[in-house]
Amino acid sequence: MSRRKDFDDEFELTEPVRQSESASADGSRSARRKRRRWPWLLLVLAAGVFFLPNMVGWLGIQQRAIDYAMSDFNGTISVEQVSLGWLQPIRLASVTAVDAAGNTLFVAETVASAKPLYWFLTSSDFGQFDIQKPVAYVQLRPDGSNFEDALAKYIGSATRPIETPDPGAATTTMPKLVVNVTDGAAVVSTATSNQTWQFDGLNVIAQLNTNDAPLIVDAQCRVATVILDDNGLATLQSPGGLAVTAQVDAGQKVMSFNSADMMLETENLPLSLCAPMLQRFVGPANTSGSMNGKILAAYNGPDQSVSLEVHQLSLQGLGIVAPELIGSDRLMIDNVSAQGNLQVSPAMIAAQQFKLQSDVGKVQADGSFDLNQLASLASSGQLLDEPFQMDGEVDLAKLIRMLPSTLQLHKDLVINSGNVTFQAGSRNENGIRRMVVNLDTANINARRGSQNIDWAKPLRLVGTIKETEGRLAIEDMRCISDFLTIVGSADMHTGSFVAKGDLDKLMQSVGQFVDLQGMKLAGVLDGKFGWQVETGVALADPPHLARDFPIQIGGNFDVFNPIIEVPGITRWQQQKMSVKLTAAGKSLTGNKLQLDQGGIQIDIGSEQLVAKLAEPVSDAFTNEAWNT
């Protein structure tokens, strides 16, 4: 009995221990199983991340991703096949863009990167993207295009005013990228013409963030015009060549579009390409001809200037048709050539041995023409600092023959001859600056049936302006024709001009060539005008040093037997019309002309019209609004 009891007691003591050991073993095995699951879960997660790009293509969900990314595009962009992988290059096959109406805008055979996908997350050098055989379909209108419609939301946001960046803020560096377009093409058409332009052999290399410039573009293509006849048959014109090389902000690291340099080379480039751009300004238009040559162009943003270096530019068979501008007429110029350097800005026009020649005229220019100085010529009392010279000649007869409808010429009129010559220049001799202007129209000859028409000297304008020690003086100014003569001279302190004219002679001369459609103007003009400093004021000092002095300005014009006759309006005729102009003021320091009072009085028979200044004018040279 005692041994049985001892066994039972021993069993009772050891049973809890065994249960505890068993529970501990089960917990240990469960923990080991959990620890073994984590590597598998991490492996599955890693595999999911690794194959995530591939799954976009495997599961066919690329279209949803594209639609989400291009939600502002007015149309649809689709990709037939997408190949993505962290360790493989990006490749898109059969890329297509259509507009909201379902018309094709763009297709490309393939778009592929040279770098694997992971590279774009770890490097700012994106390498090269190759676009194979892209084709763009462009439809132009006078008010826009299909591409502008599709990208309207992007264009709208891009044209919003940009806030001035904080100088201390960090600038965003563009990635280094090369886009290579191979064997591309484009078809350009318009809504107002039966012409279509085909671009083929389009090869473009665009480089971003290079050592030389933030953007460099090099492009070449062939361009041909296709004309559709009334039966829908297409005629392909001879193709031409176009090559463009451009750099934006050369020498800079950040692209700000403050400067651009471009080289344009053309070989038989069809000028009909200009029509879609021209129609935006003058309505429906057609252009024809071809262009050969080389032009180097440079744009400077801060100065808003454009510099051109023209190397034997040649246009052949230039034709322009613009019904809203020149009606049914057609401008046709067989040859136009240009060479030399030209710079144009809001403040300056400069030329260096620039020559423009055509079968309707020629122009030669050399020197600088400061527009700001020209605008302030009267107030500054100084001529242009830099010497310049411009000469030209226009074959007036040939130009008139091309515009019979625009000029409303008589139907049976034949223009035989006529020309216009002009010269303008400045020079400095012995401390005296002079600017000379000369315009001559001469030898206009025509025939109407058996009537021979000669207009030997329609108009001649000659003027010489001299500047000495800050004083301007018109040495001689003559406007001479058989219907109008103006002769006079002046300086900043005194001026006197005499005008005589005959409106009837003007209408008779013009009426020989132009169909006036019953309109008649007549009257003999006799008048004079000028200004004078009041007696006793010292005038020894140059204007910019002189003290304020009073000045009187006046003019008297008489028109004898004035007649205005227009079909549909009652004939107006008087014996005499007199016009009197008066003004009084001060010539102020700083070459300003203040008008304290002024007015005009018109007397026609027993009737009189009087208008006076309601308030003084602080500067007659610069005030844009005068209250009467």
C-alpha positions in Angstrom: 0.0 0.0 0.0 2.7 2.4 0.9 4.5 1.8 -2.5 1.2 2.4 -4.4 0.7 5.6 -2.5 4.2 6.8 -3.2 3.7 6.2 -6.9 0.5 8.1 -6.9 2.1 10.9 -5.1 5.0 11.0 -7.6 2.7 10.9 -10.5 0.7 13.8 -9.1 3.9 15.8 -8.7 5.3 15.2 -12.2 2.1 15.5 -14.3 2.0 19.4 -14.2 5.6 19.5 -15.2 5.0 17.3 -18.2 2.0 19.4 -19.3 4.1 22.6 -18.9 6.9 21.1 -21.0 4.4 20.0 -23.7 2.9 23.5 -23.9 6.3 25.1 -24.1 7.3 22.7 -27.0 4.1 23.6 -28.9 4.7 27.3 -28.5 8.3 26.9 -29.7 7.2 25.0 -32.8 4.5 27.7 -33.6 7.1 30.5 -33.3 9.4 28.5 -35.6 6.6 28.2 -38.1 5.9 31.9 -38.0 9.5 32.8 -38.4 9.6 30.5 -41.4 6.6 32.4 -43.0 8.3 35.8 -43.0 10.9 35.1 -45.6 8.3 33.7 -47.9 6.1 36.8 -47.4 9.0 39.1 -48.0 9.9 37.0 -51.1 6.4 37.3 -52.5 6.3 41.0 -51.8 9.7 41.5 -53.5 8.5 39.5 -56.5 5.3 41.6 -56.7 7.3 44.8 -56.7 9.8 43.3 -59.2 7.1 42.2 -61.6 4.8 45.1 -61.1 5.8 46.9 -64.3 5.5 43.7 -66.2 2.0 43.1 -64.9 0.8 46.4 -66.5 1.4 44.8 -69.8 0.4 41.2 -68.8 -2.9 42.2 -67.3 -3.6 44.7 -70.1 -4.3 47.7 -67.8 -2.0 50.1 -69.6 -4.9 51.9 -71.2 -6.4 52.8 -67.8 -3.0 54.2 -66.7 -2.7 56.2 -69.9 -6.2 57.6 -69.6 -5.6 58.7 -66.0 -2.3 60.3 -66.9 -3.7 62.1 -70.0 -7.0 63.1 -68.6 -6.6 66.7 -69.9 -6.0 65.5 -73.5 -9.1 66.2 -75.7 -9.0 62.8 -77.3 -7.6 59.4 -76.7 -4.1 58.0 -76.7 -3.7 54.2 -77.0 -0.8 51.8 -76.9 -1.3 48.4 -78.4 1.6 46.7 -76.6 3.6 47.8 -73.5 6.8 46.2 -72.5 8.0 47.2 -69.0 10.4 45.8 -66.5 12.8 47.2 -63.9 15.8 45.6 -65.7 14.7 46.1 -69.3 14.2 49.2 -71.5 10.7 50.7 -71.9 9.1 49.8 -75.2 5.7 51.0 -76.5 4.4 49.5 -79.7 1.7 51.0 -82.0 1.1 54.3 -80.3 -1.9 56.2 -81.6 -3.5 59.5 -80.7 -7.0 60.5 -81.9 -9.0 63.7 -81.3 -12.4 64.0 -79.7 -14.0 63.4 -83.1 -12.1 60.2 -83.6 -9.7 61.6 -86.3 -6.1 60.4 -86.1 -3.6 62.9 -84.9 -0.5 60.9 -84.5 0.8 57.3 -84.9 4.2 55.8 -84.1 5.5 52.3 -84.8 7.6 52.1 -81.6 8.7 54.3 -78.7 11.7 52.8 -76.8 14.2 53.9 -74.2 17.8 52.9 -74.1 17.9 52.7 -70.3 16.1 50.2 -68.1 13.1 51.4 -66.0 15.0 51.4 -62.7 17.5 53.9 -64.2 14.9 56.7 -64.2 14.5 56.4 -60.5 18.2 56.5 -59.7 19.8 58.9 -62.3 19.1 62.3 -63.9 20.6 61.0 -67.2 17.6 59.5 -69.0 19.7 58.4 -71.9 18.1 58.2 -75.4 14.5 57.6 -76.5 14.0 56.3 -80.0 10.7 57.1 -81.9 10.4 55.0 -85.0 8.3 56.0 -88.0 6.0 58.5 -86.4 3.4 60.2 -88.6 1.5 63.4 -87.6 -1.8 64.5 -89.3 -2.2 68.3 -89.0 -5.3 70.1 -90.0 -4.9 73.9 -90.0 -7.7 76.5 -89.9 -7.5 80.4 -89.9 -8.4 80.2 -86.1 -6.4 77.2 -85.0 -5.6 73.5 -85.7 -6.6 70.0 -84.7 -3.5 69.7 -82.5 -4.3 73.0 -80.7 -7.8 71.7 -80.1 -6.5 68.4 -78.6 -4.0 70.2 -76.4 -6.2 73.2 -75.5 -6.1 72.6 -71.8 -2.3 72.2 -71.7 -1.8 75.3 -73.9 -4.2 77.3 -71.7 -2.2 76.4 -68.6 1.1 77.1 -70.3 0.0 80.6 -71.4 -1.1 81.8 -67.9 1.0 84.5 -66.4 4.0 83.0 -64.6 4.9 84.4 -61.2 8.3 85.9 -60.7 10.4 83.2 -59.1 12.1 83.8 -55.7 15.8 84.4 -56.5 16.7 82.4 -53.4 14.6 79.4 -54.4 16.3 76.3 -55.8 16.0 75.8 -59.5 14.8 72.6 -61.1 17.4 70.9 -63.2 16.1 69.2 -66.3 17.1 65.6 -66.9 19.7 64.8 -69.5 17.8 63.4 -72.4 18.1 62.6 -76.1 15.1 62.1 -78.3 15.8 60.5 -81.7 13.0 60.6 -84.3 13.8 58.3 -87.2 12.0 58.1 -90.6 9.1 60.3 -89.5 6.5 61.9 -91.6 3.7 64.5 -91.4 0.7 65.4 -93.5 -0.4 69.0 -93.3 -3.7 70.2 -94.8 -5.9 73.3 -94.5 -9.7 73.9 -94.4 -9.4 76.6 -97.1 -7.1 75.1 -99.8 -7.0 72.1 -102.0 -3.3 71.8 -101.2 -1.7 69.3 -98.9 1.9 69.2 -97.7 3.8 66.0 -97.1 6.9 65.8 -94.9 8.9 62.6 -95.2 12.3 61.5 -94.3 11.9 63.5 -91.1 14.8 62.8 -88.8 15.2 64.8 -85.6 17.7 64.7 -82.7 16.6 66.8 -79.7 19.0 67.0 -76.8 18.1 68.3 -73.3 20.6 69.6 -70.7 23.8 69.3 -72.7 27.1 70.9 -71.9 26.6 73.4 -74.7 23.0 74.4 -74.2 19.9 73.3 -72.3 18.2 72.5 -75.6 19.7 71.6 -79.0 17.6 70.5 -82.0 18.8 69.1 -85.3 16.2 68.3 -87.9 16.1 67.4 -91.6 13.2 66.5 -93.9 11.8 66.6 -97.4 8.7 68.6 -98.2 6.4 68.2 -101.2 3.1 69.9 -102.2 0.2 67.8 -103.3 -2.6 69.5 -105.3 -6.1 67.9 -105.6 -8.0 68.8 -108.8 -11.8 69.1 -109.0 -12.0 65.3 -109.6 -10.0 64.5 -106.5 -6.9 63.4 -108.5 -3.7 64.3 -106.7 -0.6 65.8 -108.4 2.7 65.6 -106.5 5.0 68.6 -107.0 8.8 68.4 -106.9 9.9 68.0 -103.3 12.3 70.3 -101.5 14.7 70.0 -98.7 14.7 71.6 -95.2 17.4 71.5 -92.5 17.2 73.3 -89.2 19.7 73.4 -86.3 18.8 75.4 -83.2 20.2 76.0 -79.7 18.3 77.6 -76.9 20.1 79.6 -74.2 23.5 78.5 -75.5 26.2 78.6 -72.7 23.6 78.5 -69.9 22.7 75.6 -67.6 19.0 76.5 -67.1 16.5 77.0 -70.0 14.9 80.4 -69.7 14.3 81.1 -73.5 16.3 84.3 -73.2 18.2 83.5 -76.4 18.1 81.2 -79.4 20.4 80.6 -82.3 19.2 78.9 -85.5 20.5 77.9 -88.8 18.0 77.3 -91.7 19.1 75.7 -95.0 16.6 75.2 -97.8 16.8 73.6 -101.2 13.8 74.2 -103.5 11.6 74.5 -100.5 8.0 75.1 -101.6 6.8 78.5 -100.5 3.2 77.3 -100.5 4.0 76.3 -96.9 3.7 79.9 -95.9 0.0 80.0 -96.9 -1.3 78.3 -93.7 0.6 80.8 -91.5 -0.4 83.8 -93.7 -4.1 82.9 -93.5 -4.1 83.5 -89.7 -3.4 87.2 -90.4 -5.1 88.0 -93.8 -7.7 85.2 -94.1 -7.7 82.6 -96.9 -4.4 82.9 -98.9 -2.3 80.9 -101.3 1.4 81.3 -101.9 3.7 79.7 -104.5 7.3 79.5 -105.5 10.5 78.0 -104.0 13.3 79.1 -101.7 17.0 78.3 -101.7 19.6 79.6 -99.3 21.0 79.7 -95.9 20.0 82.0 -93.0 21.6 82.3 -89.6 19.3 83.8 -87.0 19.8 84.8 -83.4 17.1 85.9 -80.9 17.9 88.0 -77.8 15.1 88.0 -75.2 16.1 91.0 -73.0 16.5 93.2 -76.1 13.7 91.6 -78.1 16.0 91.7 -81.0 16.4 89.4 -84.0 19.6 89.3 -86.0 19.8 87.7 -89.4 22.8 86.7 -91.4 21.6 86.0 -95.0 23.7 83.9 -97.3 22.5 84.3 -100.9 18.8 83.8 -100.1 16.9 83.3 -103.4 13.1 83.0 -104.0 11.9 81.9 -107.4 8.4 82.4 -108.8 7.0 84.0 -105.7 3.2 84.3 -105.9 0.7 85.6 -103.3 -3.1 85.4 -103.5 -5.1 86.9 -100.6 -8.7 87.8 -101.6 -9.4 89.7 -98.4 -6.2 91.8 -98.8 -5.8 92.3 -102.5 -9.1 91.0 -103.9 -8.8 89.1 -107.2 -5.3 90.4 -107.9 -2.2 88.1 -107.7 1.2 89.3 -106.8 3.8 87.5 -108.9 7.6 88.2 -108.6 9.9 86.1 -110.7 13.0 86.5 -108.6 13.9 87.8 -105.2 17.4 87.7 -103.7 18.9 88.9 -100.5 22.2 88.9 -98.7 23.9 90.7 -95.8 23.3 91.2 -92.2 20.1 92.7 -90.6 19.2 93.3 -87.0 15.7 94.4 -85.9 14.5 95.3 -82.4 11.9 97.7 -81.0 14.6 100.3 -80.5 16.9 99.7 -83.4 17.2 98.7 -87.1 20.7 98.0 -88.2 22.0 96.7 -91.5 25.5 95.8 -92.7 25.8 95.6 -96.5 22.3 94.3 -96.7 20.9 94.1 -100.3 17.4 93.0 -101.4 16.8 92.8 -105.1 13.9 91.6 -107.3 12.3 92.3 -110.7 10.1 94.9 -109.1 12.7 96.8 -107.2 15.8 96.9 -105.0 16.9 98.2 -101.6 20.4 98.6 -100.2 21.0 99.5 -96.5 24.1 100.0 -94.4 24.3 101.5 -90.9 22.1 101.9 -87.8 18.7 103.5 -87.4 17.8 104.2 -83.8 14.0 104.3 -83.6 13.9 105.9 -80.1 16.1 108.7 -81.3 13.9 109.1 -84.4 10.7 109.3 -82.3 12.2 112.0 -80.1 13.9 113.9 -82.9 11.9 117.1 -82.4 12.2 117.1 -78.6 15.8 116.0 -78.3 17.2 118.5 -80.8 19.7 115.8 -82.0 19.9 113.7 -85.1 20.8 110.0 -85.0 24.2 109.2 -83.5 25.2 106.4 -86.0 25.5 107.1 -89.7 23.2 105.2 -92.0 22.4 105.0 -95.7 19.5 103.5 -97.5 18.8 103.6 -101.3 16.1 102.0 -103.3 14.2 101.8 -106.5 10.7 100.4 -107.3 9.4 99.5 -110.7 6.1 101.2 -110.2 4.7 100.1 -113.6 5.2 96.5 -112.9 3.8 96.7 -109.4 0.7 98.6 -110.6 0.1 96.0 -113.4 -0.2 93.3 -110.7 -2.8 95.2 -108.7 -5.5 96.4 -111.1 -8.4 95.4 -108.9 -6.9 96.7 -105.7 -6.1 100.1 -107.2 -9.4 100.1 -109.2 -7.6 100.8 -112.5 -9.6 101.4 -115.7 -10.3 98.1 -117.5 -8.6 99.2 -120.7 -5.6 100.8 -119.1 -2.1 99.6 -120.1 0.8 100.8 -117.9 4.0 101.1 -119.9 6.5 102.7 -117.4 6.9 104.4 -114.1 9.4 104.2 -111.2 10.0 105.4 -107.7 13.5 106.1 -106.3 14.3 107.0 -102.7 17.4 107.8 -100.7 17.7 108.4 -97.0 21.0 108.9 -95.1 22.9 110.7 -92.4 26.4 111.8 -92.2 28.7 113.9 -89.9 30.9 116.5 -91.5 33.1 118.9 -89.5 31.0 118.5 -86.4 27.7 119.1 -88.3 25.2 116.3 -88.7 22.9 116.1 -91.6 20.0 113.8 -92.6 18.9 113.9 -96.2 15.6 112.4 -97.5 14.8 112.2 -101.2 11.8 110.6 -102.9 11.1 110.8 -106.6 8.3 109.3 -108.7 8.7 109.9 -112.4 8.0 108.8 -116.0 4.6 107.2 -115.5 3.3 106.4 -118.9 0.2 104.5 -119.9 -2.3 104.0 -122.7 -6.1 103.8 -122.8 -7.2 102.8 -126.3 -5.7 105.4 -128.6 -5.0 107.9 -125.8 -1.4 108.2 -124.6 -1.1 109.2 -120.9 2.1 110.9 -119.5 2.6 111.9 -115.9 6.2 113.1 -115.9 6.6 114.2 -112.3 3.8 113.0 -110.1 5.6 113.7 -106.8 9.0 114.8 -105.6 10.0 115.2 -101.9 13.4 116.6 -100.9 14.4 117.5 -97.3 17.6 118.2 -95.4 17.8 118.4 -91.6 20.9 119.8 -90.0 22.0 119.6 -86.3 24.6 121.9 -84.9 25.4 122.1 -81.2 22.1 120.6 -80.2 20.1 122.7 -82.6 17.9 121.2 -85.3 17.1 123.0 -88.5 15.3 122.1 -91.7 17.6 123.7 -94.2 15.3 123.0 -97.1 12.1 121.1 -97.5 10.3 120.8 -100.8 7.3 118.7 -101.8 6.7 119.4 -105.5 4.1 118.0 -107.9 1.6 119.3 -110.4 -1.2 119.3 -107.8 0.7 120.2 -104.5 3.7 122.3 -103.6 5.0 122.8 -100.0 8.2 124.8 -99.5 9.8 126.0 -96.4 12.6 125.9 -93.8 12.6 125.9 -90.0 14.5 125.5 -86.8 13.4 125.1 -83.1 12.7 128.8 -82.9 11.3 129.9 -86.1 9.7 128.2 -89.1 7.8 129.2 -92.2 6.1 127.0 -94.8 4.0 127.9 -97.8 1.5 125.4 -99.3 -0.3 125.6 -102.7 -2.5 122.9 -104.2 -5.2 122.2 -106.7 -7.5 119.3 -105.9 -9.0 119.4 -109.4 -5.6 118.7 -111.0 -5.1 115.9 -108.5 -8.4 114.2 -109.5 -7.7 114.7 -113.2 -4.3 113.1 -113.0 -5.4 110.2 -110.8 -8.6 109.8 -112.8 -6.5 109.0 -116.0 -5.5 105.8 -114.3 -8.0 105.0 -111.6 -11.8 104.6 -112.0 -13.0 107.1 -109.5 -16.6 105.9 -109.9 -18.1 109.4 -110.1 -16.3 110.8 -107.1 -15.1 114.4 -107.6 -12.9 116.8 -105.5 -12.1 120.3 -106.5 -10.7 123.5 -105.0 -7.6 125.6 -105.0 -5.5 125.6 -101.8 -3.4 128.6 -100.7 -1.9 128.8 -97.2 1.0 129.2 -94.9 1.9 128.0 -91.4 4.9 128.4 -89.0 6.1 129.4 -85.6 8.0 132.2 -84.0 9.7 133.0 -80.7 8.5 136.3 -79.2 10.8 139.2 -79.9 13.5 139.9 -77.3 14.1 136.4 -76.1 17.8 135.4 -76.3 18.4 132.4 -78.6 22.1 132.0 -78.4 22.0 128.9 -76.2 21.2 125.5 -77.6 17.6 124.4 -77.0 18.5 121.9 -74.3 20.3 124.7 -72.3 17.8 127.6 -73.0 15.5 128.9 -70.4 11.7 128.7 -70.9 10.5 131.1 -73.6 7.1 131.9 -75.1 6.3 130.8 -78.7 3.5 131.5 -81.1 2.2 129.0 -83.7 -0.2 129.8 -86.4 -1.5 128.9 -89.9 -4.0 130.3 -92.4 -5.4 128.2 -95.3 -7.9 129.2 -97.9 -9.7 126.8 -100.2 -11.4 128.5 -103.2 -14.4 126.9 -104.8 -14.3 123.7 -102.8 -16.4 120.9 -104.2 -17.1 117.4 -102.9 -19.2 115.1 -105.0 -19.8 111.5 -104.2 -22.5 109.2 -105.8 -25.5 108.9 -103.6 -24.6 112.0 -101.5 -25.8 115.6 -102.2 -23.1 117.6 -104.0 -21.3 120.1 -101.6 -19.9 123.3 -103.1 -18.9 126.7 -101.6 -17.2 129.8 -102.9 -14.5 129.7 -100.2 -13.5 127.9 -97.1 -11.0 129.4 -94.6 -9.2 127.6 -91.9 -7.2 129.4 -89.2 -5.0 127.7 -86.6 -3.6 129.4 -83.6 -1.6 128.2 -80.5 0.5 129.9 -77.8 2.7 128.3 -75.2 6.3 127.9 -74.0 9.3 125.9 -75.1 10.4 124.5 -71.8 13.8 123.2 -70.6 14.3 119.6 -71.7 12.9 120.3 -75.2 9.2 120.2 -74.2 6.6 122.3 -75.9 3.8 123.4 -73.6 0.6 124.7 -75.1 -1.4 127.1 -72.9 -4.0 127.9 -75.5 -4.9 126.9 -79.0 -7.8 126.5 -81.4 -9.1 126.1 -84.9 -11.6 128.3 -86.7 -13.3 127.3 -89.9 -15.4 129.8 -91.9 -17.6 128.6 -94.7 -19.8 131.4 -96.1 -21.9 132.7 -93.2 -21.2 129.6 -91.0 -18.4 129.3 -88.6 -17.0 126.4 -86.5 -14.7 127.2 -83.6 -12.8 124.6 -81.4 -10.5 125.5 -78.5 -8.3 123.7 -76.1 -10.2 123.1 -72.8 -7.0 122.8 -70.8 -3.3 123.3 -71.3 -1.2 120.6 -72.9 1.9 119.9 -70.9 4.0 118.6 -73.8 2.7 118.7 -77.4 5.4 116.2 -78.4 4.3 113.4 -76.0 0.7 114.0 -75.0 -1.6 111.4 -76.5 -4.9 113.0 -75.7 -5.9 116.7 -76.1 -9.2 118.0 -74.6 -11.1 120.5 -76.7 
